[in-house]
Amino acid sequence: MKTIKVGLVGFGTIGTGVAKLLLLEKERICKRTGCDVQLVKIVDLDTTRDRGIQLPEGMLSADYHDILNDPEISLVVQLIGGTGVERTIMLEMIEAGKNIVTANKALLATYGEEIFCAARKKGVSVAFEAAVGGGIPIIAAISESLAANEIESIHAILNGTCNFILSNMEEHGSDYAPTLKEAQRLGFAEANPAMDVEGSDTAQKLSILSHIAFGVHLDWKDIPKVGIETVSGTDFRYAKLLGYSIKLLAIANRLRSENGAPDKLELSVCPTMVKKGSPIAAVSGAYNAVSVIGDAVEHSFYYGKGAGELPTASAVVADVIDTIVGRTKITFDTLDLWNPEKPAENIEIAKAADVTGRYYLRVMVEDRLGVIADLADILSKAGISICSCVQENSNDNIIPIIIMTHETTEGAILGAIGSINQLDCVVNETVRMRIYG
């Protein structure tokens, strides 16, 4: 039986899960690869913390050169986050002729072209199923299982931290700040949660999916994004009244011209009102979900844990198995991702201001005569039609007015909000959300 030696860089939560599977389920993995798969070296700066797994003597090191300079290690699992030294390590491993398995979405979203060009030059492969969706095999689904389709749209929940926070706000009627603190206490949010709650993590993942599904070359920072910080318990109260849930959605939607030709791609990350009863509205807690529509398969839906030790490790070890048996190399060469010499798909990224949709607006105002008339006048002048307007009786002087619009453009909504916020009666920035379903 052929022996394959594996090195692991990063011994955090996911790395611990990967080590457990490779060491404790060795027989299962050997059976599925036809090889003797040996995890021989783990590298992490912290070599003393107890991870709940007994390692063979000498396996754990603080120096990644112990993997880099070992010619017998042909496959490296790199599970350290970030885009600084992480980039250097990955490029050095590739230059040394080692195949890569990674879960680092930030690195791929930022330096995918450099990394993939280096791998092609050295004749090795890069597998990254765990970079998007944790344990959900969405990369394989879109790139392989749906290869016969032209993808029409992707609507996805891709950040477990945000979904946990929003789900708990919905369940308990609480506001954002205390719910975030609770998520941090329980370990569902980082001490500095900015990348998650501001939508950057989701935008990075969406850029990867969009490259695979639509063939577009884009900087993830160019994807319009709105975070969840402005969502309040009041929004959830009205969402429930109107028959909606609120989710941070990653949206990639192929827009077609009047003759049906696909000519533009809408991309965004934003808190979204999702109609109750739809599958994506029911996704709660730290789970992820991806809704994909293809021209042949029509609607397909993928759901599962988007983070966590073993769910994400499941995707990582699947990539290890695919790399060993040769499936990764086939798809790596066939897909030819992040190749600057490969022509991009003839599809333009739609300007955010031109994207159309229905909107939810929450305007906090002083309760005085003529407020609704002023709001209606601004929206009318912007060409925005009101679908419904809700104002509850209250003893408070500051009240929310909830407006649901008919279809309009993002540009028109932003222009109208700018005018609304200038009214003397408006006391806070107006909150807007797209409506889906």
C-alpha positions as CSV (number, residue, x, y, z in Angstrom):
1,M,0.0,0.0,0.0
2,K,1.4,3.4,-1.0
3,T,2.2,5.8,1.9
4,I,1.1,9.4,1.8
5,K,2.6,11.7,4.4
6,V,0.5,14.7,5.4
7,G,1.6,17.9,7.3
8,L,-0.9,20.2,9.1
9,V,-0.2,23.9,9.6
10,G,-2.6,25.3,12.3
11,F,-3.8,23.4,15.3
12,G,-6.8,25.5,16.4
13,T,-10.4,24.3,16.4
14,I,-10.5,23.0,12.9
15,G,-7.0,21.7,12.9
16,T,-7.8,19.7,16.0
17,G,-10.8,18.2,14.2
18,V,-8.7,17.3,11.2
19,A,-6.0,15.7,13.4
20,K,-8.7,13.7,15.2
21,L,-10.1,12.4,11.9
22,L,-6.7,11.6,10.4
23,L,-5.4,9.9,13.5
24,L,-8.5,8.2,15.0
25,E,-10.2,7.3,11.7
26,K,-7.1,6.2,9.9
27,E,-8.6,2.8,8.8
28,R,-11.6,4.5,7.2
29,I,-9.4,7.0,5.4
30,C,-7.0,4.3,4.2
31,K,-10.0,2.3,2.9
32,R,-11.3,5.3,0.9
33,T,-7.9,6.3,-0.6
34,G,-6.3,2.9,-1.0
35,C,-3.2,4.4,0.6
36,D,-1.6,4.5,4.1
37,V,-2.4,8.1,5.0
38,Q,-0.1,9.3,7.7
39,L,-0.3,12.6,9.6
40,V,3.4,13.0,10.4
41,K,3.8,16.7,11.5
42,I,1.6,19.4,13.0
43,V,2.8,23.0,13.3
44,D,1.4,25.7,15.6
45,L,2.8,28.5,17.6
46,D,1.1,27.1,20.7
47,T,2.6,23.8,21.5
48,T,1.4,23.5,25.1
49,R,-2.4,23.9,25.1
50,D,-4.4,20.7,25.6
51,R,-6.6,20.0,22.5
52,G,-8.1,16.9,23.9
53,I,-6.1,14.5,21.6
54,Q,-3.0,12.5,22.4
55,L,-0.3,13.1,19.7
56,P,2.7,10.9,19.0
57,E,6.0,12.1,20.5
58,G,7.6,14.8,18.3
59,M,4.6,15.4,16.0
60,L,3.9,18.9,17.2
61,S,6.3,21.7,16.3
62,A,6.3,25.5,16.3
63,D,8.4,25.8,13.1
64,Y,6.6,25.4,9.7
65,H,10.0,24.6,8.1
66,D,9.7,21.2,9.7
67,I,7.0,20.5,7.1
68,L,8.4,22.7,4.3
69,N,11.8,21.0,4.3
70,D,10.5,17.4,4.6
71,P,10.5,16.0,1.0
72,E,8.4,13.1,2.1
73,I,5.4,15.3,3.0
74,S,3.6,15.7,-0.2
75,L,0.3,17.2,1.1
76,V,-0.1,20.1,3.4
77,V,-3.3,21.1,5.2
78,Q,-3.0,24.8,5.9
79,L,-5.6,26.0,8.5
80,I,-4.3,29.3,9.7
81,G,-6.4,32.4,9.0
82,G,-5.2,35.7,7.6
83,T,-3.4,37.0,4.5
84,G,0.0,38.0,5.8
85,V,2.5,35.3,6.9
86,E,-0.2,32.8,5.8
87,R,0.3,33.8,2.2
88,T,4.0,33.4,2.5
89,I,3.8,29.9,4.0
90,M,1.3,28.7,1.4
91,L,3.4,30.0,-1.5
92,E,6.6,28.4,0.0
93,M,4.7,25.1,0.4
94,I,3.6,25.3,-3.3
95,E,7.1,26.2,-4.4
96,A,8.3,23.1,-2.6
97,G,6.0,21.0,-4.7
98,K,3.4,20.2,-2.1
99,N,-0.3,19.9,-2.7
100,I,-2.5,22.2,-0.6
101,V,-5.8,21.8,1.3
102,T,-7.0,25.0,2.9
103,A,-10.0,26.6,4.6
104,N,-8.6,30.2,4.4
105,K,-11.3,32.1,2.4
106,A,-9.7,35.5,3.0
107,L,-6.4,34.3,1.4
108,L,-8.2,32.9,-1.6
109,A,-10.5,35.9,-2.0
110,T,-7.5,38.3,-1.9
111,Y,-4.7,36.3,-3.5
112,G,-6.4,33.6,-5.4
113,E,-4.8,34.4,-8.7
114,E,-1.3,34.5,-7.3
115,I,-1.8,31.2,-5.4
116,F,-3.4,29.3,-8.2
117,C,-0.9,30.5,-10.8
118,A,1.9,29.4,-8.5
119,A,0.3,26.0,-8.1
120,R,-0.2,25.5,-11.9
121,K,3.4,26.4,-12.5
122,K,4.6,23.7,-10.0
123,G,2.1,21.1,-11.1
124,V,0.3,20.8,-7.7
125,S,-3.3,21.5,-6.7
126,V,-5.1,23.6,-4.2
127,A,-8.4,22.3,-2.6
128,F,-10.6,24.6,-0.6
129,E,-14.0,23.1,0.1
130,A,-14.0,24.2,3.7
131,A,-13.4,27.8,2.8
132,V,-17.1,28.4,2.1
133,G,-20.0,26.9,4.0
134,G,-18.0,24.8,6.6
135,G,-19.4,21.3,6.3
136,I,-21.6,22.0,3.3
137,P,-20.0,20.7,0.1
138,I,-21.1,23.8,-1.9
139,I,-17.8,24.2,-3.8
140,A,-18.1,20.6,-5.2
141,A,-21.8,21.1,-5.9
142,I,-21.4,24.2,-8.0
143,S,-18.2,23.3,-9.8
144,E,-18.9,19.6,-10.4
145,S,-22.4,18.4,-9.7
146,L,-24.1,21.4,-11.3
147,A,-21.5,21.7,-14.1
148,A,-24.2,21.1,-16.8
149,N,-26.0,24.2,-15.7
150,E,-25.8,27.9,-16.2
151,I,-26.2,29.2,-12.7
152,E,-28.9,31.8,-12.5
153,S,-28.7,32.8,-8.9
154,I,-27.2,32.2,-5.5
155,H,-28.8,33.3,-2.2
156,A,-26.9,32.2,0.8
157,I,-26.4,32.5,4.6
158,L,-22.6,32.1,4.8
159,N,-21.7,33.5,8.3
160,G,-22.7,31.4,11.3
161,T,-21.9,34.3,13.8
162,C,-24.4,36.7,12.1
163,N,-27.0,34.0,11.7
164,F,-26.7,33.1,15.4
165,I,-27.0,36.7,16.5
166,L,-30.0,37.4,14.2
167,S,-31.7,34.1,15.2
168,N,-31.4,34.9,18.9
169,M,-32.7,38.5,18.3
170,E,-35.7,37.0,16.5
171,E,-36.4,34.4,19.2
172,H,-36.0,36.7,22.3
173,G,-37.0,40.0,20.8
174,S,-33.6,41.5,22.0
175,D,-31.5,44.2,20.5
176,Y,-28.2,43.8,18.7
177,A,-25.6,44.9,21.3
178,P,-26.7,42.5,24.2
179,T,-27.1,39.6,21.7
180,L,-23.6,40.1,20.4
181,K,-22.2,40.0,23.9
182,E,-24.1,36.8,24.6
183,A,-22.7,35.3,21.3
184,Q,-19.2,36.3,22.4
185,R,-19.7,34.7,25.8
186,L,-20.9,31.4,24.2
187,G,-18.0,31.4,21.8
188,F,-20.1,32.0,18.6
189,A,-18.5,35.5,18.0
190,E,-14.9,36.7,18.2
191,A,-13.7,39.3,20.7
192,N,-13.4,41.5,17.6
193,P,-16.4,40.5,15.5
194,A,-16.0,43.2,12.8
195,M,-15.2,40.9,9.9
196,D,-18.3,38.9,10.6
197,V,-20.9,41.5,11.6
198,E,-19.9,44.1,9.0
199,G,-20.3,41.5,6.2
200,S,-16.7,41.2,5.1
201,D,-16.4,37.5,5.8
202,T,-19.6,36.8,3.8
203,A,-18.4,39.0,0.9
204,Q,-15.1,37.0,0.7
205,K,-17.1,33.8,0.5
206,L,-19.5,35.2,-2.1
207,S,-16.6,36.4,-4.3
208,I,-15.3,32.8,-4.3
209,L,-18.7,31.3,-5.2
210,S,-19.2,34.0,-7.8
211,H,-15.8,33.2,-9.5
212,I,-16.7,29.5,-9.6
213,A,-20.4,29.9,-10.6
214,F,-20.2,32.8,-13.0
215,G,-16.6,33.0,-14.0
216,V,-16.2,36.6,-12.9
217,H,-12.9,38.2,-11.7
218,L,-13.5,40.6,-8.9
219,D,-12.1,42.1,-5.7
220,W,-14.3,41.0,-2.8
221,K,-14.0,44.6,-1.4
222,D,-16.0,45.8,-4.4
223,I,-19.1,43.8,-3.4
224,P,-21.6,46.2,-1.9
225,K,-22.2,45.2,1.7
226,V,-24.2,46.3,4.7
227,G,-23.7,44.7,8.1
228,I,-26.1,43.7,10.8
229,E,-25.3,46.3,13.4
230,T,-28.3,48.5,12.6
231,V,-30.8,45.7,12.9
232,S,-32.9,46.0,16.1
233,G,-35.5,44.1,18.1
234,T,-38.0,46.6,16.6
235,D,-37.2,45.3,13.1
236,F,-37.8,41.8,14.2
237,R,-41.1,42.7,15.8
238,Y,-42.4,44.2,12.6
239,A,-40.8,41.5,10.5
240,K,-42.9,39.0,12.4
241,L,-46.0,41.1,12.0
242,L,-45.5,41.3,8.3
243,G,-44.6,37.6,7.8
244,Y,-40.8,37.8,7.4
245,S,-37.6,36.8,9.1
246,I,-34.3,38.7,8.8
247,K,-31.1,37.1,7.5
248,L,-27.7,38.4,6.3
249,L,-27.9,37.2,2.7
250,A,-25.2,36.9,0.2
251,I,-26.8,37.5,-3.2
252,A,-25.5,36.7,-6.7
253,N,-28.2,37.1,-9.3
254,R,-27.8,36.9,-13.1
255,L,-29.7,39.7,-14.7
256,R,-31.0,39.3,-18.2
257,S,-31.8,41.8,-20.8
258,E,-35.3,41.9,-22.5
259,N,-34.2,39.3,-25.1
260,G,-33.1,36.9,-22.3
261,A,-29.4,37.3,-22.7
262,P,-27.4,37.2,-19.5
263,D,-25.6,40.6,-19.5
264,K,-25.2,41.7,-15.8
265,L,-24.5,40.1,-12.4
266,E,-26.0,41.6,-9.2
267,L,-23.8,41.0,-6.2
268,S,-24.5,42.2,-2.6
269,V,-24.3,41.3,1.1
270,C,-27.0,42.8,3.2
271,P,-29.6,42.2,6.0
272,T,-32.6,41.0,4.1
273,M,-36.3,40.4,4.9
274,V,-37.0,36.8,4.0
275,K,-40.5,35.6,3.6
276,K,-41.5,33.1,6.3
277,G,-42.1,29.6,4.9
278,S,-39.2,29.7,2.5
279,P,-36.4,27.3,3.3
280,I,-33.8,30.0,3.9
281,A,-36.0,31.8,6.4
282,A,-36.0,28.6,8.6
283,V,-32.2,28.5,8.9
284,S,-31.4,29.3,12.5
285,G,-28.4,29.4,14.9
286,A,-24.9,29.0,13.6
287,Y,-26.1,27.1,10.5
288,N,-25.4,28.0,6.8
289,A,-27.5,27.5,3.8
290,V,-27.1,28.1,0.1
291,S,-30.0,28.3,-2.4
292,V,-28.8,27.8,-6.0
293,I,-30.9,28.1,-9.2
294,G,-29.6,26.5,-12.4
295,D,-31.2,26.7,-15.8
296,A,-31.4,22.9,-16.0
297,V,-31.7,21.7,-12.4
298,E,-33.9,24.7,-11.4
299,H,-33.8,25.1,-7.5
300,S,-31.5,23.2,-5.2
301,F,-30.8,23.9,-1.6
302,Y,-27.8,23.0,0.6
303,Y,-27.9,23.3,4.4
304,G,-25.6,22.4,7.3
305,K,-23.3,23.6,10.0
306,G,-21.1,26.4,8.6
307,A,-18.5,26.2,11.3
308,G,-17.3,24.0,14.2
309,E,-14.5,21.6,14.7
310,L,-15.8,18.4,13.1
311,P,-18.2,19.8,10.5
312,T,-15.5,21.9,8.9
313,A,-12.9,19.2,9.4
314,S,-15.2,16.9,7.5
315,A,-14.8,19.1,4.4
316,V,-11.1,19.4,4.9
317,V,-10.5,15.7,5.2
318,A,-12.7,15.1,2.1
319,D,-10.3,17.4,0.2
320,V,-7.4,15.4,1.6
321,I,-9.0,12.2,0.3
322,D,-9.8,13.7,-3.1
323,T,-6.3,15.0,-3.5
324,I,-4.8,11.6,-2.7
325,V,-7.0,9.7,-5.1
326,G,-6.5,12.3,-7.9
327,R,-9.9,13.9,-8.1
328,T,-8.7,17.3,-7.0
329,K,-6.0,17.4,-9.7
330,I,-8.6,16.6,-12.4
331,T,-11.0,19.4,-11.3
332,F,-8.1,21.8,-10.5
333,D,-6.9,21.5,-14.1
334,T,-10.3,21.4,-15.7
335,L,-11.8,24.4,-13.8
336,D,-8.6,26.5,-14.3
337,L,-9.7,28.9,-11.6
338,W,-8.1,32.3,-11.0
339,N,-6.2,32.2,-14.3
340,P,-5.5,35.7,-15.7
341,E,-4.9,34.2,-19.1
342,K,-8.3,32.6,-19.1
343,P,-11.0,35.0,-20.5
344,A,-13.5,36.1,-18.0
345,E,-17.2,35.4,-18.7
346,N,-18.8,38.1,-20.7
347,I,-20.9,39.4,-17.9
348,E,-20.8,42.8,-16.4
349,I,-21.1,43.5,-12.6
350,A,-24.2,45.6,-12.2
351,K,-23.9,48.9,-10.5
352,A,-25.5,48.8,-7.1
353,A,-27.6,51.9,-7.8
354,D,-29.2,50.2,-10.8
355,V,-30.2,47.0,-9.0
356,T,-33.9,46.7,-8.5
357,G,-35.9,45.2,-5.6
358,R,-38.5,45.8,-2.9
359,Y,-37.4,47.4,0.3
360,Y,-38.3,47.7,4.0
361,L,-37.7,51.0,5.6
362,R,-37.7,51.9,9.4
363,V,-37.9,55.6,10.1
364,M,-37.6,56.7,13.7
365,V,-39.5,60.0,14.0
366,E,-41.0,62.4,16.5
367,D,-44.7,61.8,16.7
368,R,-46.1,64.9,15.1
369,L,-48.8,65.9,12.6
370,G,-47.9,65.4,8.9
371,V,-44.9,63.1,9.3
372,I,-46.3,60.3,7.1
373,A,-47.3,62.8,4.4
374,D,-43.7,64.2,4.4
375,L,-42.3,60.7,4.0
376,A,-44.8,59.8,1.2
377,D,-44.0,63.0,-0.6
378,I,-40.2,62.2,-0.6
379,L,-40.8,58.7,-1.8
380,S,-43.2,59.8,-4.5
381,K,-40.7,62.4,-5.8
382,A,-38.1,59.6,-6.0
383,G,-40.5,57.5,-8.0
384,I,-40.9,55.0,-5.2
385,S,-44.4,53.4,-4.7
386,I,-45.4,52.4,-1.2
387,C,-46.8,48.9,-0.8
388,S,-47.7,49.3,2.9
389,C,-47.1,51.6,5.8
390,V,-47.4,50.7,9.5
391,Q,-47.5,53.1,12.5
392,E,-48.5,51.8,15.8
393,N,-50.2,53.9,18.5
394,S,-47.6,54.7,21.2
395,N,-47.3,56.9,24.3
396,D,-43.7,57.6,23.4
397,N,-42.8,60.8,21.6
398,I,-40.3,58.8,19.3
399,I,-42.0,56.2,17.2
400,P,-41.0,53.9,14.3
401,I,-42.8,54.2,10.9
402,I,-42.4,51.0,8.8
403,I,-42.7,51.3,5.0
404,M,-42.7,48.4,2.5
405,T,-42.1,49.6,-1.0
406,H,-42.9,48.2,-4.4
407,E,-40.0,47.4,-6.7
408,T,-37.6,50.2,-7.2
409,T,-33.8,50.8,-7.6
410,E,-31.2,50.9,-4.9
411,G,-30.2,54.3,-6.2
412,A,-33.7,55.7,-5.8
413,I,-33.9,54.2,-2.3
414,L,-30.6,55.7,-1.2
415,G,-31.6,59.1,-2.6
416,A,-34.9,59.0,-0.8
417,I,-33.3,58.0,2.5
418,G,-30.8,60.9,2.2
419,S,-33.8,63.3,2.0
420,I,-35.7,61.5,4.7
421,N,-32.8,61.7,7.1
422,Q,-32.7,65.5,6.7
423,L,-36.3,65.9,8.0
424,D,-36.4,67.7,11.4
425,C,-38.7,65.0,12.7
426,V,-36.3,62.1,12.0
427,V,-34.2,61.2,15.0
428,N,-32.0,58.4,13.7
429,E,-30.5,57.1,10.4
430,T,-33.2,55.3,8.4
431,V,-32.7,51.5,8.3
432,R,-33.3,49.8,5.0
433,M,-33.4,46.1,4.1
434,R,-34.0,44.3,0.8
435,I,-37.1,42.0,0.6
436,Y,-36.6,38.5,-0.6
437,G,-39.5,36.2,-1.5
